[in-house]
Amino acid sequence: MGNIFANTNKGANGRLPAGKEQNGSLLTKKKEENGRLPSEKKEANGNVKSEKKVTVVFVLGGPGSGKGTQCAKIVQHFGYTHLSAGDLLRAEIKSGSENGTMIENMIKEGKIVPSEVTVKLLERAMQQSGNEKFLIDGFPRNEENRAAFETVTGIQPKFVLFFDCPAEEMERRILSRNQGRDDDNIDTIRKRFKVYMESSLPVIEYYNSKGKVRKIDAAKPVEEVFEAVKAVFTPLNEKAVLQAV
């Protein structure tokens, strides 16, 4: 490995001449200001990829299938960080940023937020969390989302946790909950079911073909569902503990 101080006397102003930074031997202030973490590197295709090993689990299921409730339990018992694509989009809108305004306008116009926008929000949240284990809830919603996530982040999910629940039960749960959400009316709920069936199921089928889907019967009571979830995560957690010893 070359001496990183070898060229520090070049140039009257004490800075390296343009282009000398490209070998990656020095991390300058300029490079830190672009929002990348010191533990990251930029690949030849321009994507930013963290050098640390991360575990990503996609959590999928229809609206009202209980994803949020189970994710909270997984966080508590297994130490994952829960990231909801929907929550991140809503938080970005609320922030009043230029990006948030763009997202809000697209949603109001009935347009689909570009996959790369959502992936970048997820990537930023992962970088800022300080954790290495993530539950990504409600994403990818479609094949385009899936491809964008893998391309932009360079990460393959460990597996997909799929909460399988009949539409009638999901509808009953949504109508009975009191979360104050504007989209919890019967017509909108059924539209969401339709979108889920048309868009998300192909993603589940894709990962199922790769042996990566862990299907959970989500129609059962919460604690029974979590027992099934624990059976999926416990072996993975024990393996990680053994590797750390």
C-alpha positions as CSV (number, residue, x, y, z in Angstrom):
1,M,0.0,0.0,0.0
2,G,1.4,3.4,-1.0
3,N,2.3,6.2,1.5
4,I,-0.8,8.4,1.8
5,F,1.4,11.3,2.7
6,A,3.6,11.0,-0.4
7,N,1.9,13.8,-2.4
8,T,0.8,16.1,0.4
9,N,3.5,18.7,-0.5
10,K,2.3,19.1,-4.0
11,G,0.8,22.4,-4.9
12,A,1.6,25.7,-3.3
13,N,-1.7,25.8,-1.4
14,G,-1.0,22.5,0.3
15,R,-3.9,20.7,-1.4
16,L,-3.6,17.8,-3.8
17,P,-3.8,18.7,-7.5
18,A,-7.1,17.9,-9.1
19,G,-7.6,14.2,-9.9
20,K,-5.2,12.9,-7.3
21,E,-8.1,12.0,-5.0
22,Q,-9.5,9.4,-7.4
23,N,-7.3,6.6,-6.1
24,G,-9.3,6.6,-2.9
25,S,-6.3,6.9,-0.6
26,L,-7.4,10.1,1.0
27,L,-10.9,10.9,2.4
28,T,-11.2,14.6,1.9
29,K,-13.8,17.0,3.5
30,K,-15.3,17.4,0.1
31,K,-16.1,13.7,-0.1
32,E,-17.6,13.6,3.3
33,E,-20.0,16.5,2.5
34,N,-21.9,14.5,-0.2
35,G,-23.8,12.6,2.5
36,R,-22.0,9.3,2.2
37,L,-20.7,7.6,5.3
38,P,-17.0,6.9,5.7
39,S,-17.8,3.2,5.7
40,E,-19.1,3.4,2.2
41,K,-17.5,3.2,-1.2
42,K,-18.6,4.2,-4.6
43,E,-18.7,1.5,-7.2
44,A,-17.8,1.7,-10.8
45,N,-21.5,2.0,-11.9
46,G,-21.9,5.1,-9.6
47,N,-23.9,3.3,-6.9
48,V,-23.0,3.8,-3.3
49,K,-22.5,0.6,-1.4
50,S,-21.8,0.2,2.3
51,E,-18.8,-1.9,3.2
52,K,-20.5,-3.3,6.2
53,K,-22.6,-6.4,5.9
54,V,-26.3,-5.7,6.3
55,T,-29.3,-8.0,6.6
56,V,-32.5,-6.9,4.9
57,V,-35.9,-8.6,5.3
58,F,-38.7,-7.4,3.1
59,V,-42.1,-7.6,4.9
60,L,-45.0,-7.9,2.6
61,G,-48.7,-8.5,2.9
62,G,-52.0,-6.8,2.1
63,P,-53.3,-3.7,3.9
64,G,-54.6,-4.9,7.3
65,S,-52.5,-8.1,7.3
66,G,-50.8,-7.0,10.6
67,K,-47.4,-6.2,9.2
68,G,-46.9,-3.1,11.4
69,T,-47.8,-5.0,14.6
70,Q,-45.5,-7.9,13.9
71,C,-42.7,-5.6,12.8
72,A,-42.8,-3.9,16.2
73,K,-42.5,-7.3,18.0
74,I,-39.6,-8.3,15.7
75,V,-37.8,-5.1,16.6
76,Q,-38.3,-5.7,20.3
77,H,-37.3,-9.3,20.3
78,F,-34.6,-9.5,17.6
79,G,-33.1,-6.0,17.4
80,Y,-34.0,-5.1,13.8
81,T,-34.7,-1.6,12.7
82,H,-38.1,-1.2,11.2
83,L,-38.3,1.0,8.0
84,S,-41.7,1.7,6.4
85,A,-41.5,3.0,2.9
86,G,-44.9,4.7,3.4
87,D,-43.8,6.4,6.6
88,L,-40.6,7.6,5.0
89,L,-42.5,9.1,2.1
90,R,-44.9,10.8,4.5
91,A,-42.1,12.1,6.7
92,E,-40.3,13.5,3.6
93,I,-43.5,15.3,2.6
94,K,-43.9,16.7,6.1
95,S,-40.4,18.0,6.1
96,G,-41.2,20.5,3.4
97,S,-38.1,19.7,1.4
98,E,-38.0,20.1,-2.4
99,N,-38.1,16.3,-2.6
100,G,-41.1,16.1,-0.3
101,T,-43.0,18.7,-2.3
102,M,-42.4,16.7,-5.5
103,I,-43.6,13.5,-3.8
104,E,-46.7,15.2,-2.4
105,N,-47.6,16.7,-5.9
106,M,-47.2,13.3,-7.5
107,I,-49.4,11.6,-5.0
108,K,-52.1,14.3,-5.4
109,E,-52.0,13.8,-9.1
110,G,-52.4,10.1,-8.7
111,K,-49.0,9.4,-10.1
112,I,-46.6,6.7,-8.8
113,V,-43.6,8.0,-7.0
114,P,-40.5,6.9,-8.9
115,S,-38.9,3.8,-7.4
116,E,-35.5,5.4,-7.1
117,V,-36.9,8.2,-4.9
118,T,-38.3,5.6,-2.4
119,V,-35.1,3.5,-2.6
120,K,-32.9,6.6,-1.8
121,L,-35.1,7.4,1.2
122,L,-34.7,3.8,2.4
123,E,-31.0,3.8,1.7
124,R,-30.5,7.1,3.7
125,A,-32.5,5.7,6.6
126,M,-30.4,2.6,6.7
127,Q,-27.2,4.6,6.6
128,Q,-28.3,6.8,9.5
129,S,-29.7,4.1,11.7
130,G,-26.4,2.6,13.0
131,N,-27.9,-0.8,12.8
132,E,-27.1,-3.7,10.4
133,K,-30.5,-5.5,10.4
134,F,-33.5,-4.1,8.7
135,L,-37.2,-4.9,8.2
136,I,-38.4,-3.0,5.2
137,D,-42.2,-2.9,5.4
138,G,-44.5,-2.5,2.4
139,F,-41.7,-2.5,-0.1
140,P,-41.1,-3.5,-2.9
141,R,-44.6,-2.9,-4.0
142,N,-44.0,-4.1,-7.6
143,E,-41.3,-5.5,-9.8
144,E,-39.9,-2.1,-10.7
145,N,-39.4,-1.4,-7.0
146,R,-37.7,-4.7,-6.5
147,A,-35.3,-4.2,-9.4
148,A,-34.5,-0.6,-8.4
149,F,-33.7,-1.6,-4.8
150,E,-31.3,-4.3,-5.8
151,T,-29.7,-2.1,-8.5
152,V,-29.3,1.1,-6.4
153,T,-28.3,-0.5,-3.1
154,G,-26.6,-3.7,-4.3
155,I,-28.4,-5.6,-1.5
156,Q,-30.3,-8.8,-1.9
157,P,-32.9,-9.5,0.8
158,K,-32.1,-12.4,3.2
159,F,-35.8,-13.4,2.7
160,V,-39.3,-12.1,2.3
161,L,-41.7,-12.3,5.3
162,F,-45.1,-12.7,3.7
163,F,-48.2,-12.2,5.8
164,D,-50.9,-14.1,4.1
165,C,-54.4,-13.0,5.1
166,P,-57.9,-13.3,3.4
167,A,-59.2,-10.0,1.9
168,E,-62.4,-10.3,4.1
169,E,-60.3,-10.4,7.3
170,M,-58.1,-7.5,6.2
171,E,-61.1,-5.4,5.3
172,R,-62.7,-6.1,8.7
173,R,-59.5,-5.1,10.6
174,I,-59.1,-1.9,8.6
175,L,-62.7,-0.8,9.2
176,S,-62.5,-1.6,12.9
177,R,-59.2,0.2,13.7
178,N,-59.2,3.8,14.7
179,Q,-56.0,5.3,13.3
180,G,-57.5,8.4,11.8
181,R,-56.1,7.7,8.3
182,D,-57.9,9.4,5.5
183,D,-57.6,6.4,3.2
184,D,-59.6,4.0,5.5
185,N,-62.9,4.1,3.7
186,I,-64.4,1.1,2.0
187,D,-63.9,2.1,-1.6
188,T,-60.3,3.1,-1.1
189,I,-59.6,0.0,0.9
190,R,-60.8,-2.2,-2.0
191,K,-58.8,-0.2,-4.5
192,R,-55.7,-0.9,-2.3
193,F,-56.5,-4.6,-2.3
194,K,-56.7,-4.5,-6.1
195,V,-53.4,-2.7,-6.4
196,Y,-51.8,-5.2,-3.9
197,M,-53.1,-8.2,-5.8
198,E,-51.9,-6.9,-9.2
199,S,-48.6,-5.4,-8.2
200,S,-47.2,-7.1,-5.0
201,L,-48.1,-10.7,-5.7
202,P,-45.7,-10.9,-8.7
203,V,-42.9,-9.8,-6.4
204,I,-43.8,-12.5,-3.9
205,E,-43.9,-15.1,-6.7
206,Y,-40.4,-13.9,-7.9
207,Y,-38.8,-14.4,-4.5
208,N,-40.7,-17.7,-4.0
209,S,-39.1,-19.0,-7.1
210,K,-35.8,-18.3,-5.4
211,G,-36.8,-20.1,-2.2
212,K,-36.8,-16.8,-0.3
213,V,-40.4,-16.5,0.9
214,R,-41.4,-17.3,4.5
215,K,-45.2,-17.4,4.5
216,I,-47.1,-16.7,7.7
217,D,-50.8,-17.3,8.3
218,A,-51.8,-13.8,9.3
219,A,-55.5,-14.5,9.9
220,K,-54.7,-16.0,13.4
221,P,-54.6,-13.9,16.6
222,V,-51.6,-11.6,17.0
223,E,-49.7,-13.8,19.5
224,E,-50.2,-17.0,17.4
225,V,-48.9,-15.1,14.4
226,F,-45.8,-14.0,16.3
227,E,-45.1,-17.5,17.4
228,A,-44.8,-18.4,13.7
229,V,-42.7,-15.3,13.1
230,K,-40.3,-16.3,15.9
231,A,-39.8,-19.7,14.4
232,V,-38.5,-17.9,11.3
233,F,-36.2,-15.4,13.0
234,T,-34.9,-17.4,15.9
235,P,-32.6,-19.8,13.9
236,L,-31.2,-16.7,12.0
237,N,-30.6,-14.9,15.2
238,E,-28.8,-17.9,16.8
239,K,-26.6,-18.3,13.8
240,A,-25.6,-14.6,14.0
241,V,-24.7,-15.0,17.7
242,L,-22.6,-18.0,17.0
243,Q,-20.7,-16.2,14.2
244,A,-20.0,-13.3,16.6
245,V,-18.5,-15.5,19.2
